[in-house]
């Protein structure tokens, strides 16, 4: 993976350098991570809402800074929408489905599961495969956020922390 990144003119991000210190773990985790992005059944916009909200709720500036850039690259979210993901999630500019995505992250963080009312909204839009991808995306970024913060992984060059984040 490192060689592929370097061949594309990119040095490996600090996250990969850190996780790569345990090659067995890294080798097993990487296929899952590369399924979540970019191969999952969720569209860029929905995925980035889940990831950025997870980064905010788990207070992970590393994930936030990386995915703000990704959101802008794919034109998935506007700067105003990105900023709104740090609010209470009820902003009327979000569609009902987008508010349910935000609520899914919030509920996962606070009670460890998604409530029936939120599931009902999500099930109108998403099939079973997408609902699984949604849950596993939240779980992946809860895991990554916890690991990055616990391991004190520093930001890569050119990135900056949001005001609310320590790391």
ZABA-371963 format. One record per residue: y, x negated, z negated of N, C-alpha, C, CB in turn; residue number from 0. Coordinates in Angstrom, 1 decimal. Glycine has a CB too. Example, Ala and Ser with C-alpha at 12.3 -4.5 7.8 and 13.67 -1.06 7.14 Angstrom:
<recs>
REC      npy      npx      npz     capy     capx     capz      cpy      cpx      cpz     cbpy     cbpx     cbpz   num
REC     -5.7    -13.2     -7.8     -4.5    -12.3     -7.8     -3.3    -13.2     -7.8     -4.5    -11.3     -9.0     0
REC     -2.2    -12.8     -7.1     -1.1    -13.7     -7.1      0.0    -12.9     -7.9     -0.6    -14.1     -5.7     1
</recs>
This chain:
<recs>
REC      npy      npx      npz     capy     capx     capz      cpy      cpx      cpz     cbpy     cbpx     cbpz   num
REC     -1.2     -0.8      0.0      0.0      0.0      0.0      1.2     -0.9      0.0      0.0      0.9     -1.2     0
REC      1.2     -1.9     -0.8      2.4     -2.8     -0.9      2.6     -3.4      0.5      2.2     -3.9     -1.9     1
REC      1.5     -3.9      1.2      1.7     -4.5      2.5      2.3     -3.5      3.5      0.3     -5.0      3.0     2
REC      1.8     -2.2      3.4      2.4     -1.2      4.3      3.9     -1.0      4.1      1.6      0.1      4.1     3
REC      4.3     -0.9      2.9      5.7     -0.8      2.5      6.5     -2.0      3.1      5.9     -0.6      1.0     4
REC      6.0     -3.2      2.8      6.7     -4.4      3.3      6.8     -4.4      4.8      6.1     -5.6      2.7     5
REC      5.7     -4.0      5.5      5.7     -4.0      6.9      6.7     -3.0      7.5      4.3     -3.6      7.5     6
REC      7.1     -2.0      6.8      8.1     -1.1      7.2      9.5     -1.5      6.8      7.8      0.3      6.6     7
REC      9.6     -2.7      6.2     10.9     -3.3      5.8     11.3     -2.8      4.4     11.9     -2.9      6.8     8
REC     10.4     -2.3      3.6     10.8     -1.8      2.3      9.9     -2.6      1.2     10.5     -0.3      2.1     9
REC     10.6     -3.0      0.2      9.8     -3.6     -0.9      9.3     -2.4     -1.7     10.7     -4.6     -1.8    10
REC      8.1     -2.7     -2.3      7.6     -1.6     -3.1      8.5     -1.2     -4.3      6.2     -2.0     -3.7    11
REC      8.6      0.1     -4.5      9.5      0.6     -5.6      8.9      0.2     -6.9      9.6      2.2     -5.6    12
REC      9.8      0.1     -7.9      9.3     -0.4     -9.3      8.2      0.5     -9.8     10.5     -0.4    -10.2    13
REC      8.2      1.8     -9.5      7.2      2.7    -10.0      5.8      2.2     -9.5      7.4      4.1     -9.5    14
REC      5.7      1.8     -8.2      4.5      1.4     -7.6      4.1      0.0     -8.2      4.5      1.3     -6.1    15
REC      5.1     -0.9     -8.3      4.8     -2.2     -8.9      4.2     -2.0    -10.3      6.0     -3.1     -8.9    16
REC      4.8     -1.1    -11.1      4.3     -0.9    -12.5      2.9     -0.3    -12.5      5.3      0.0    -13.2    17
REC      2.7      0.8    -11.7      1.4      1.5    -11.7      0.4      0.6    -11.1      1.5      2.8    -10.9    18
REC      0.8     -0.3    -10.2     -0.2     -1.2     -9.6     -0.7     -2.3    -10.5      0.5     -1.9     -8.4    19
REC     -0.2     -2.4    -11.7     -0.7     -3.4    -12.7     -2.0     -3.0    -13.2      0.3     -3.5    -13.8    20
REC     -2.4     -1.7    -12.9     -3.8     -1.2    -13.2     -4.4     -0.8    -11.9     -3.8     -0.1    -14.3    21
REC     -4.9     -1.7    -11.1     -5.4     -1.4     -9.7     -6.4     -0.3     -9.7     -6.0     -2.6     -9.1    22
REC     -7.3     -0.1    -10.6     -8.2      1.0    -10.6     -7.5      2.3    -10.7     -9.2      0.8    -11.7    23
REC     -6.6      2.4    -11.7     -5.9      3.6    -11.8     -5.0      3.9    -10.6     -5.0      3.6    -13.1    24
REC     -4.3      2.9    -10.1     -3.4      3.1     -9.0     -4.2      3.5     -7.8     -2.7      1.7     -8.7    25
REC     -5.4      2.9     -7.5     -6.2      3.3     -6.4     -6.6      4.8     -6.4     -7.4      2.4     -6.3    26
REC     -6.9      5.3     -7.6     -7.3      6.7     -7.8     -6.2      7.6     -7.8     -8.1      6.8     -9.1    27
REC     -5.0      7.3     -8.3     -3.9      8.1     -8.4     -3.2      8.3     -7.0     -2.9      7.6     -9.4    28
REC     -3.1      7.2     -6.3     -2.3      7.2     -5.0     -2.7      8.3     -4.0     -2.4      5.9     -4.4    29
REC     -4.0      8.5     -3.8     -4.3      9.6     -2.8     -3.8     11.0     -3.3     -5.8      9.7     -2.6    30
REC     -3.8     11.2     -4.6     -3.3     12.5     -5.1     -1.8     12.6     -4.9     -3.6     12.7     -6.6    31
REC     -1.1     11.5     -5.3      0.4     11.4     -5.1      0.8     11.6     -3.7      0.9     10.1     -5.7    32
REC      0.0     11.0     -2.8      0.4     11.1     -1.3     -0.1     12.4     -0.7     -0.2      9.9     -0.6    33
REC     -0.9     13.2     -1.4     -1.1     14.6     -1.0      0.1     15.4     -1.4     -2.4     15.1     -1.7    34
REC      0.5     15.3     -2.6      1.6     16.1     -3.1      2.9     15.9     -2.2      2.0     15.8     -4.6    35
REC      3.2     14.7     -1.9      4.2     14.4     -0.9      3.6     13.4      0.1      5.5     13.8     -1.6    36
REC      3.6     13.8      1.3      4.1     14.9      2.1      3.1     15.9      2.5      4.9     14.4      3.2    37
REC      1.9     15.9      2.1      0.8     16.6      2.7      0.6     18.0      2.1     -0.4     15.9      2.7    38
REC      1.2     18.4      1.0      0.9     19.7      0.4      1.3     20.8      1.3      1.5     19.8     -1.0    39
REC      0.9     22.0      1.0      1.2     23.2      1.8      2.6     23.7      1.5      0.2     24.2      1.5    40
REC      3.3     23.1      0.6      4.7     23.6      0.3      5.7     22.9      1.3      5.1     23.3     -1.2    41
REC      6.7     23.7      1.6      7.8     23.1      2.4      8.7     22.2      1.6      8.6     24.2      3.0    42
REC      9.4     21.3      2.4     10.3     20.3      1.7     11.2     21.0      0.7     11.1     19.6      2.7    43
REC     11.8     22.1      1.0     12.8     22.7      0.1     12.2     23.1     -1.2     13.5     23.9      0.8    44
REC     11.1     23.9     -1.1     10.4     24.3     -2.3      9.9     23.2     -3.1      9.2     25.3     -1.9    45
REC      9.3     22.2     -2.5      8.8     21.0     -3.2      9.9     20.3     -3.9      8.0     20.1     -2.2    46
REC     11.0     20.1     -3.2     12.1     19.4     -3.9     12.7     20.2     -5.0     13.2     19.0     -2.9    47
REC     12.7     21.5     -4.9     13.2     22.3     -6.1     12.3     22.0     -7.3     13.2     23.8     -5.7    48
REC     11.0     22.1     -7.1     10.0     21.8     -8.1     10.2     20.4     -8.7      8.6     22.0     -7.6    49
REC     10.3     19.4     -7.8     10.3     18.0     -8.3     11.6     17.8     -9.1     10.2     17.1     -7.1    50
REC     12.8     18.1     -8.5     14.0     17.9     -9.2     14.1     18.6    -10.5     15.2     18.2     -8.2    51
REC     13.7     19.9    -10.5     13.7     20.6    -11.7     12.8     20.0    -12.8     13.3     22.1    -11.5    52
REC     11.7     19.5    -12.3     10.8     18.8    -13.3     11.4     17.6    -13.8      9.4     18.5    -12.6    53
REC     12.0     16.8    -12.9     12.7     15.6    -13.3     13.8     15.9    -14.4     13.4     14.8    -12.1    54
REC     14.5     17.0    -14.2     15.5     17.4    -15.1     14.9     17.8    -16.5     16.4     18.5    -14.6    55
REC     13.9     18.7    -16.4     13.3     19.2    -17.6     12.6     18.2    -18.4     12.3     20.4    -17.3    56
REC     12.0     17.2    -17.7     11.3     16.1    -18.4     12.3     14.9    -18.6     10.1     15.6    -17.6    57
REC     13.5     15.1    -18.2     14.6     14.1    -18.4     14.3     12.7    -17.8     14.9     13.9    -19.9    58
REC     13.8     12.7    -16.6     13.4     11.4    -15.9     14.4     11.1    -14.8     12.0     11.6    -15.4    59
REC     15.3     10.2    -15.1     16.3      9.8    -14.2     15.7      9.0    -13.0     17.3      8.9    -14.9    60
REC     14.6      8.3    -13.2     14.0      7.6    -12.0     13.6      8.6    -11.0     12.8      6.8    -12.5    61
REC     12.8      9.6    -11.4     12.4     10.6    -10.4     13.6     11.4     -9.8     11.4     11.7    -11.1    62
REC     14.5     11.7    -10.7     15.7     12.4    -10.2     16.4     11.6     -9.1     16.7     12.7    -11.3    63
REC     16.7     10.4     -9.4     17.4      9.6     -8.4     16.7      9.4     -7.1     17.8      8.2     -9.0    64
REC     15.4      9.2     -7.2     14.6      9.0     -5.9     14.6     10.3     -5.1     13.2      8.6     -6.3    65
REC     14.5     11.5     -5.8     14.3     12.7     -5.1     15.6     13.4     -4.7     13.5     13.7     -5.9    66
REC     16.7     13.0     -5.3     18.0     13.4     -4.8     18.1     12.8     -3.4     19.2     12.9     -5.7    67
REC     17.8     11.5     -3.2     17.9     10.9     -1.9     16.9     11.5     -0.9     17.5      9.3     -2.1    68
REC     15.7     11.8     -1.4     14.7     12.5     -0.5     15.2     13.8     -0.1     13.3     12.6     -1.2    69
REC     15.8     14.6     -1.0     16.3     15.9     -0.7     17.4     15.9      0.3     16.8     16.6     -2.0    70
REC     18.3     14.9      0.2     19.3     14.7      1.2     18.8     14.3      2.5     20.4     13.7      0.7    71
REC     17.8     13.4      2.5     17.2     12.9      3.8     16.6     14.0      4.6     16.1     11.9      3.5    72
REC     15.9     14.9      3.9     15.3     16.0      4.6     16.2     17.2      4.8     14.0     16.5      3.9    73
REC     17.4     17.1      4.3     18.4     18.2      4.3     17.8     19.4      3.6     18.9     18.5      5.8    74
REC     17.0     19.2      2.6     16.3     20.3      1.9     17.2     21.0      1.0     15.1     19.7      1.2    75
REC     18.1     20.3      0.4     19.0     20.9     -0.6     20.4     20.4     -0.5     18.5     20.7     -2.1    76
REC     21.4     21.2     -0.7     22.8     20.7     -0.7     23.1     20.0     -2.0     23.8     21.9     -0.4    77
REC     24.2     19.3     -2.0     24.6     18.6     -3.3     24.9     19.7     -4.4     25.9     17.8     -3.0    78
REC     25.4     20.8     -4.0     25.7     21.9     -4.9     24.4     22.4     -5.5     26.5     23.1     -4.3    79
REC     23.4     22.6     -4.6     22.1     23.1     -5.1     21.4     22.1     -6.0     21.2     23.4     -3.9    80
REC     21.5     20.8     -5.7     21.0     19.7     -6.5     21.6     19.8     -7.9     21.2     18.3     -5.8    81
REC     22.9     19.9     -7.9     23.6     20.0     -9.2     23.2     21.2    -10.0     25.1     20.0     -9.0    82
REC     23.0     22.3     -9.3     22.6     23.6    -10.0     21.2     23.5    -10.6     22.6     24.7     -9.0    83
REC     20.4     22.6    -10.2     19.1     22.4    -10.8     19.2     21.9    -12.3     18.2     21.5    -10.0    84
REC     20.4     21.4    -12.7     20.6     21.0    -14.0     21.2     22.1    -14.9     21.5     19.8    -14.1    85
REC     21.3     23.3    -14.3     21.8     24.5    -15.1     20.7     25.3    -15.6     22.8     25.3    -14.2    86
REC     21.0     26.5    -16.0     19.9     27.4    -16.6     18.9     28.0    -15.5     20.6     28.5    -17.3    87
REC     19.2     27.8    -14.3     18.2     28.3    -13.2     18.4     29.7    -12.8     16.9     28.1    -13.7    88
REC     19.4     30.4    -13.4     19.5     31.9    -13.0     20.6     32.1    -12.0     19.8     32.6    -14.3    89
REC     21.2     31.0    -11.5     22.3     31.1    -10.5     21.9     32.1     -9.4     22.6     29.7     -9.9    90
REC     22.8     33.0     -9.1     22.6     34.0     -8.1     22.5     33.5     -6.7     23.6     35.1     -8.1    91
REC     22.9     32.2     -6.5     22.8     31.7     -5.1     21.3     31.3     -4.8     23.6     30.4     -5.1    92
REC     20.5     31.2     -5.8     19.0     31.0     -5.6     18.4     32.3     -5.2     18.3     30.4     -6.8    93
REC     17.5     32.3     -4.2     16.7     33.5     -3.9     15.8     33.9     -5.1     15.9     33.3     -2.6    94
REC     15.3     35.1     -5.1     14.3     35.4     -6.2     13.1     34.4     -6.3     13.8     36.8     -6.0    95
REC     12.6     34.0     -5.1     11.5     33.1     -5.1     11.9     31.8     -5.6     10.9     32.9     -3.7    96
REC     13.1     31.3     -5.3     13.6     30.0     -5.8     13.8     30.1     -7.3     14.9     29.6     -5.1    97
REC     14.3     31.2     -7.8     14.5     31.3     -9.2     13.1     31.3     -9.9     15.2     32.6     -9.6    98
REC     12.1     31.9     -9.3     10.7     31.8     -9.8     10.2     30.4     -9.8      9.8     32.8     -9.0    99
REC     10.5     29.6     -8.8     10.1     28.2     -8.8     10.7     27.5    -10.0     10.5     27.5     -7.5   100
REC     12.0     27.7    -10.2     12.6     27.1    -11.3     12.0     27.6    -12.6     14.2     27.4    -11.3   101
REC     11.8     28.8    -12.8     11.2     29.4    -14.0      9.8     28.8    -14.2     11.1     30.9    -13.9   102
REC      9.0     28.6    -13.1      7.7     28.0    -13.2      7.7     26.7    -13.9      7.0     28.0    -11.8   103
REC      8.7     25.9    -13.5      8.9     24.5    -14.1      9.3     24.7    -15.5      9.9     23.7    -13.3   104
REC     10.2     25.5    -15.8     10.7     25.7    -17.2      9.6     26.2    -18.1     11.9     26.7    -17.2   105
REC      8.9     27.2    -17.7      7.8     27.7    -18.5      6.7     26.7    -18.7      7.2     29.0    -17.9   106
REC      6.4     25.9    -17.7      5.4     24.9    -17.8      5.8     23.9    -18.9      5.1     24.2    -16.5   107
REC      7.1     23.5    -18.9      7.6     22.6    -19.8      7.6     23.1    -21.2      9.0     22.2    -19.4   108
REC      8.0     24.4    -21.4      8.2     24.9    -22.7      6.9     25.5    -23.3      9.2     26.0    -22.7   109
REC      6.1     26.2    -22.5      4.9     26.9    -23.1      3.6     26.4    -22.5      5.0     28.4    -22.9   110
REC      3.7     25.6    -21.5      2.5     25.0    -20.9      1.8     25.9    -19.9      1.5     24.7    -21.9   111
REC      2.4     27.0    -19.5      1.8     27.8    -18.4      2.9     28.7    -17.8      0.7     28.7    -19.0   112
REC      2.6     29.3    -16.6      3.5     30.1    -15.9      3.1     31.6    -16.3      3.4     29.9    -14.4   113
REC      4.2     32.3    -16.6      4.0     33.7    -17.1      3.6     34.6    -16.0      5.2     34.2    -17.8   114
REC      3.0     35.8    -16.3      2.6     36.8    -15.3      3.8     37.3    -14.5      1.9     37.9    -16.0   115
REC      4.9     37.6    -15.1      6.0     38.0    -14.2      6.5     37.0    -13.2      7.2     38.4    -15.1   116
REC      6.5     35.7    -13.5      6.8     34.7    -12.6      5.7     34.6    -11.5      7.1     33.3    -13.3   117
REC      4.5     34.6    -11.9      3.3     34.6    -11.0      3.5     35.7     -9.9      2.0     34.7    -11.7   118
REC      3.8     36.9    -10.4      3.9     38.0     -9.5      5.0     37.8     -8.4      4.3     39.3    -10.2   119
REC      6.1     37.2     -8.7      7.1     36.9     -7.7      6.6     35.8     -6.8      8.4     36.4     -8.4   120
REC      6.0     34.8     -7.3      5.5     33.7     -6.5      4.4     34.1     -5.6      5.0     32.5     -7.4   121
REC      3.5     35.0     -6.1      2.3     35.5     -5.3      2.7     36.3     -4.1      1.4     36.3     -6.2   122
REC      4.0     36.9     -4.1      4.4     37.6     -2.9      4.7     36.7     -1.8      5.8     38.4     -3.3   123
REC      5.1     35.5     -2.0      5.5     34.5     -1.0      4.4     33.5     -0.6      6.7     33.8     -1.4   124
REC      3.6     33.1     -1.6      2.7     32.0     -1.5      1.2     32.5     -1.5      2.9     31.0     -2.5   125
REC      0.4     31.8     -0.7     -1.0     32.1     -0.7     -1.7     31.2     -1.9     -1.7     31.7      0.6   126
REC     -3.0     31.4     -2.1     -3.6     30.7     -3.2     -3.5     29.2     -3.1     -5.1     31.1     -3.2   127
REC     -3.6     28.7     -1.8     -3.5     27.2     -1.7     -2.1     26.7     -2.1     -3.9     26.8     -0.2   128
REC     -1.1     27.5     -1.7      0.2     27.1     -2.1      0.5     27.2     -3.6      1.3     27.9     -1.3   129
REC     -0.1     28.2     -4.2      0.1     28.4     -5.6     -0.6     27.2     -6.4     -0.5     29.7     -6.1   130
REC     -1.7     26.8     -5.9     -2.3     25.6     -6.5     -1.5     24.3     -6.3     -3.7     25.3     -5.9   131
REC     -0.9     24.2     -5.1      0.0     23.1     -4.8      1.2     23.1     -5.7      0.4     23.0     -3.3   132
REC      1.7     24.3     -5.9      2.9     24.5     -6.8      2.6     24.0     -8.2      3.3     26.0     -6.8   133
REC      1.5     24.4     -8.8      1.1     24.0    -10.1      0.9     22.5    -10.2     -0.1     24.8    -10.6   134
REC      0.2     22.0     -9.2     -0.2     20.6     -9.2      1.1     19.7     -9.0     -1.2     20.3     -8.2   135
REC      2.0     20.2     -8.2      3.3     19.5     -8.0      4.0     19.4     -9.4      4.2     20.2     -7.0   136
REC      4.1     20.5    -10.1      4.8     20.4    -11.4      4.0     19.4    -12.3      4.8     21.8    -12.1   137
REC      2.7     19.5    -12.3      1.9     18.7    -13.2      2.0     17.2    -12.8      0.4     19.1    -13.1   138
REC      2.1     16.9    -11.5      2.2     15.5    -11.0      3.5     14.9    -11.5      2.2     15.4     -9.5   139
REC      4.6     15.7    -11.4      5.9     15.2    -11.8      6.1     15.2    -13.4      7.0     16.0    -11.2   140
REC      5.4     16.1    -14.1      5.4     15.9    -15.5      4.7     14.6    -15.9      4.7     17.2    -16.2   141
REC      3.6     14.3    -15.3      2.8     13.1    -15.5      3.7     11.9    -15.2      1.5     13.1    -14.7   142
REC      4.2     11.9    -14.0      5.0     10.7    -13.5      6.2     10.5    -14.4      5.5     10.9    -12.0   143
REC      6.9     11.6    -14.7      8.1     11.5    -15.6      7.7     10.9    -16.9      8.8     12.9    -15.8   144
REC      6.6     11.4    -17.5      6.2     10.9    -18.8      5.8      9.4    -18.7      5.0     11.7    -19.3   145
REC      5.1      9.0    -17.7      4.7      7.6    -17.5      6.0      6.7    -17.3      3.8      7.5    -16.3   146
REC      6.8      7.1    -16.4      8.0      6.3    -16.1      8.9      6.1    -17.3      8.8      6.9    -15.0   147
REC      9.1      7.2    -18.1      9.9      7.1    -19.3      9.2      6.2    -20.3     10.3      8.5    -19.8   148
REC      7.9      6.5    -20.6      7.2      5.8    -21.6      7.1      4.3    -21.3      5.8      6.4    -21.8   149
REC      6.9      4.0    -20.0      6.8      2.6    -19.6      8.2      1.9    -19.3      6.0      2.5    -18.3   150
REC      9.2      2.7    -19.5     10.6      2.2    -19.3     10.8      1.5    -17.9     10.9      1.1    -20.4   151
REC     10.3      2.2    -16.9     10.4      1.6    -15.5     11.9      1.8    -15.1      9.5      2.4    -14.5   152
REC     12.4      0.6    -14.7     13.8      0.6    -14.3     14.0      1.1    -12.9     14.3     -0.9    -14.4   153
REC     15.2      1.6    -12.7     15.6      2.1    -11.3     15.5      1.0    -10.3     17.0      2.7    -11.3   154
REC     15.2      1.4     -9.1     15.3      0.5     -8.0     16.7      0.2     -7.6     14.4      1.0     -6.8   155
REC     17.0     -0.9     -6.9     18.3     -1.2     -6.5     18.9     -0.1     -5.6     18.4     -2.5     -5.7   156
REC     20.2      0.2     -5.8     20.9      1.2     -5.0     20.8      2.6     -5.5     20.3      1.2     -3.6   157
REC     20.1      2.8     -6.6     20.0      4.1     -7.3     20.8      4.1     -8.5     18.5      4.4     -7.6   158
REC     21.2      5.3     -9.0     22.0      5.4    -10.2     21.4      6.6    -11.0     23.5      5.5    -10.0   159
REC     21.5      6.4    -12.3     21.0      7.5    -13.2     22.0      8.6    -13.3     20.8      6.9    -14.6   160
REC     21.6      9.9    -13.4     22.5     11.0    -13.7     23.0     10.8    -15.1     21.8     12.3    -13.5   161
REC     24.0     11.5    -15.4     24.7     11.4    -16.8     23.7     11.8    -17.9     25.9     12.3    -16.8   162
REC     22.8     12.7    -17.6     21.9     13.2    -18.7     20.7     12.3    -19.0     21.4     14.6    -18.3   163
REC     20.5     11.3    -18.2     19.2     10.5    -18.3     19.5      9.1    -18.9     18.6     10.3    -16.9   164
REC     18.5      8.7    -19.7     18.5      7.4    -20.2     17.8      6.4    -19.3     17.9      7.4    -21.7   165
REC     16.6      6.8    -18.7     15.8      6.0    -17.8     15.4      7.0    -16.7     14.6      5.3    -18.5   166
</recs>
